[in-house]
Amino acid sequence: MSINPGGSRSRSGLDSAEIAAFVETHEAVFGPLSRTSILITGATGWFGVWLLDCLLAADDILSLGIKITAVSRDPKRFLERFKPFAEDARIKWICSDVTRLDSALGDFSHIIHGAADTGPSHDAVSQLRNFETILQGTSRVIEVAAGCKSMLLLSSGAIYGPCIPGRMSFTESEAGGPDPSQCKNAYAEGKRAAELVAAIAVSQGVPIRIARCFAFVGAHMPFDKHFAIGNFIADAVEGREIRVKSDGRPLRSYLYMTDLVLSLLMILSNGKVGRPYNVGSERGVTIEELALCVNKVIGGCGVRVDGSPTRWEDNYVPDTSRIQTDLGFRQEINIETAIARTAAWYRARGNKSLT
């Protein structure tokens, strides 16, 4: 396979040199996607834009011959902002809600189903809509997947529910789950139901792999929503004191976006059919430690912890032994580097995140 070093540029404002180095380092992961036709739902979301940029960069550098069909509810708005995607003939854009996706959309060798609203739902109507979108959208994409070589379902670590006492991380064999009597768990229960639908499809011969995604950090992330690390980075860059709105004790971990892309492509190509894989970082830090780390890396104005006490159940760290053992994944970017890269992008882009 010929390599064209330096022959790529980011379409969404990522660091082109960083993405090129990532592709060249992982030629063995991108190589199996040569001459593939890939359907990506949720293509204009945070995960989607990274996947698009990295796959196109890989095609630029490695001459893979990739074709992509990208599904979004509002591609026009996205393409007005990121014109290089609109100008790229390798991408076919489909404007559609995933629940109404045409089952005769075409033949695809690979499918990455990432369409879902991950934001918190504060009312019963939006919670029900979120649940139905996840479940019905997954069912519709599975219909499209008939005959494909591999479908990757992006699930969530939220399916595990509260952390079990004495446990520091979640394993894929975890027997617990969120409380279905609580409306706030609509997203988590939707993901659980989607995995069940996938399991039924697997029993009928559809080659579905599952990635249970935890927490991440990188360019294009929301900096003013429910992502603690995004809020902390924005505060530090803008010269504000970082405020921790809890006692700072809950454990979290964050995986940088190139490591996320690497994980997803490994699972898509070589994961075992029907087998879920945790995707995230095993390096747990308390929220207070995270705030202090952000403040130190960026050179912020300090940290203030002034929230109410939290419960032990509020930990969110994956055990990633399975993806390491089965697929050889190793986290490459530490939290300090991830924070520095994300802060640099924030400064350069003026907090123009996707949402």
DAHUZI-V861337 format. One record per backbone hydrogen bond with DSSP energy under -1.0 kcal/mol. NH is the residue of the N-H (numbers start at 1). CO is the residue of the C=O. E is the energy in kcal/mol with one decimal. If there is no record, write none. Layout:
nh=NH co=CO e=E
nh=NH co=CO e=E
This chain:
nh=4 co=61 e=-2.8
nh=7 co=4 e=-1.9
nh=19 co=15 e=-2.4
nh=20 co=16 e=-2.5
nh=21 co=17 e=-2.4
nh=22 co=18 e=-2.1
nh=23 co=19 e=-2.4
nh=24 co=20 e=-2.6
nh=25 co=21 e=-2.2
nh=26 co=22 e=-1.4
nh=29 co=26 e=-1.2
nh=30 co=26 e=-1.9
nh=31 co=27 e=-2.8
nh=33 co=30 e=-1.9
nh=34 co=31 e=-2.0
nh=35 co=64 e=-2.8
nh=36 co=33 e=-1.4
nh=38 co=67 e=-3.1
nh=39 co=110 e=-2.4
nh=40 co=69 e=-2.7
nh=41 co=112 e=-2.2
nh=43 co=71 e=-2.1
nh=45 co=42 e=-1.6
nh=49 co=45 e=-2.7
nh=50 co=46 e=-1.3
nh=51 co=47 e=-2.3
nh=52 co=48 e=-2.8
nh=53 co=49 e=-2.4
nh=54 co=50 e=-2.6
nh=55 co=51 e=-2.6
nh=56 co=52 e=-2.5
nh=57 co=53 e=-2.1
nh=58 co=54 e=-2.3
nh=59 co=55 e=-2.0
nh=60 co=56 e=-2.5
nh=61 co=57 e=-2.4
nh=62 co=58 e=-3.1
nh=63 co=59 e=-1.6
nh=67 co=36 e=-2.2
nh=68 co=90 e=-2.9
nh=69 co=38 e=-3.0
nh=70 co=92 e=-2.7
nh=71 co=40 e=-2.8
nh=72 co=94 e=-2.3
nh=78 co=74 e=-1.3
nh=79 co=75 e=-3.0
nh=80 co=76 e=-1.9
nh=82 co=78 e=-2.5
nh=85 co=82 e=-1.5
nh=87 co=83 e=-1.8
nh=88 co=85 e=-1.1
nh=91 co=88 e=-1.5
nh=92 co=68 e=-2.7
nh=94 co=70 e=-2.9
nh=96 co=72 e=-1.9
nh=100 co=97 e=-2.0
nh=101 co=98 e=-1.1
nh=105 co=102 e=-1.4
nh=109 co=37 e=-1.4
nh=110 co=37 e=-2.0
nh=111 co=150 e=-2.1
nh=112 co=39 e=-3.0
nh=113 co=152 e=-2.9
nh=127 co=123 e=-2.1
nh=128 co=124 e=-2.5
nh=129 co=125 e=-2.3
nh=130 co=126 e=-2.3
nh=131 co=127 e=-2.3
nh=132 co=128 e=-2.6
nh=133 co=129 e=-2.5
nh=134 co=130 e=-2.2
nh=135 co=131 e=-2.4
nh=136 co=132 e=-3.0
nh=137 co=133 e=-2.1
nh=138 co=134 e=-1.8
nh=139 co=135 e=-2.1
nh=140 co=136 e=-2.3
nh=141 co=137 e=-2.4
nh=142 co=138 e=-2.3
nh=143 co=139 e=-1.4
nh=144 co=140 e=-1.5
nh=145 co=141 e=-1.6
nh=148 co=145 e=-2.7
nh=149 co=109 e=-2.0
nh=150 co=109 e=-1.5
nh=151 co=207 e=-2.6
nh=152 co=111 e=-3.3
nh=153 co=209 e=-3.0
nh=154 co=113 e=-2.2
nh=155 co=153 e=-1.0
nh=155 co=211 e=-2.8
nh=157 co=213 e=-2.7
nh=159 co=156 e=-1.5
nh=160 co=157 e=-1.6
nh=161 co=158 e=-1.3
nh=163 co=313 e=-1.7
nh=167 co=164 e=-2.4
nh=170 co=317 e=-2.1
nh=174 co=171 e=-1.9
nh=182 co=179 e=-1.7
nh=185 co=182 e=-2.1
nh=186 co=183 e=-1.7
nh=189 co=185 e=-3.0
nh=190 co=186 e=-2.4
nh=191 co=187 e=-2.1
nh=192 co=188 e=-2.0
nh=193 co=189 e=-2.6
nh=194 co=190 e=-2.3
nh=195 co=191 e=-2.0
nh=196 co=192 e=-1.8
nh=197 co=193 e=-2.4
nh=198 co=194 e=-2.2
nh=199 co=195 e=-2.4
nh=200 co=196 e=-2.2
nh=201 co=197 e=-2.1
nh=202 co=198 e=-2.7
nh=203 co=199 e=-1.9
nh=205 co=202 e=-2.0
nh=206 co=201 e=-2.3
nh=208 co=206 e=-1.8
nh=209 co=151 e=-3.3
nh=210 co=275 e=-1.1
nh=211 co=153 e=-2.6
nh=212 co=277 e=-3.0
nh=213 co=155 e=-1.4
nh=214 co=279 e=-2.1
nh=217 co=255 e=-1.9
nh=221 co=218 e=-1.5
nh=231 co=227 e=-2.2
nh=232 co=228 e=-2.6
nh=233 co=229 e=-2.3
nh=234 co=230 e=-2.3
nh=235 co=231 e=-2.4
nh=236 co=232 e=-2.5
nh=237 co=233 e=-2.7
nh=238 co=234 e=-2.2
nh=239 co=236 e=-1.0
nh=240 co=235 e=-3.1
nh=242 co=302 e=-2.8
nh=244 co=304 e=-3.1
nh=252 co=285 e=-2.9
nh=255 co=215 e=-2.0
nh=257 co=217 e=-1.2
nh=260 co=256 e=-1.6
nh=261 co=257 e=-2.6
nh=262 co=258 e=-2.4
nh=263 co=259 e=-2.3
nh=264 co=260 e=-2.7
nh=265 co=261 e=-2.4
nh=266 co=262 e=-2.0
nh=267 co=263 e=-2.2
nh=268 co=264 e=-2.7
nh=269 co=265 e=-2.1
nh=270 co=266 e=-2.7
nh=271 co=267 e=-1.9
nh=274 co=208 e=-3.6
nh=275 co=272 e=-2.1
nh=277 co=210 e=-2.0
nh=279 co=212 e=-2.8
nh=284 co=282 e=-1.4
nh=285 co=252 e=-3.0
nh=287 co=250 e=-1.6
nh=288 co=248 e=-2.2
nh=290 co=286 e=-2.6
nh=291 co=287 e=-2.4
nh=292 co=288 e=-2.4
nh=293 co=289 e=-2.3
nh=294 co=290 e=-2.7
nh=295 co=291 e=-2.4
nh=296 co=292 e=-2.1
nh=297 co=293 e=-2.9
nh=298 co=294 e=-2.5
nh=299 co=295 e=-1.7
nh=300 co=295 e=-2.3
nh=304 co=242 e=-3.1
nh=306 co=244 e=-1.9
nh=307 co=246 e=-1.9
nh=314 co=311 e=-1.6
nh=315 co=313 e=-1.4
nh=316 co=251 e=-2.2
nh=319 co=170 e=-3.1
nh=324 co=320 e=-1.7
nh=325 co=321 e=-2.9
nh=326 co=322 e=-3.2
nh=327 co=323 e=-1.3
nh=328 co=324 e=-1.2
nh=329 co=323 e=-1.7
nh=338 co=334 e=-2.4
nh=339 co=335 e=-2.4
nh=340 co=336 e=-2.2
nh=341 co=337 e=-2.6
nh=342 co=338 e=-2.2
nh=343 co=339 e=-2.6
nh=344 co=340 e=-2.1
nh=345 co=341 e=-2.0
nh=346 co=342 e=-2.3
nh=347 co=343 e=-2.4
nh=348 co=344 e=-2.1
nh=349 co=345 e=-2.4
nh=350 co=346 e=-1.5
nh=351 co=346 e=-1.2
nh=353 co=351 e=-1.2
nh=354 co=220 e=-1.0
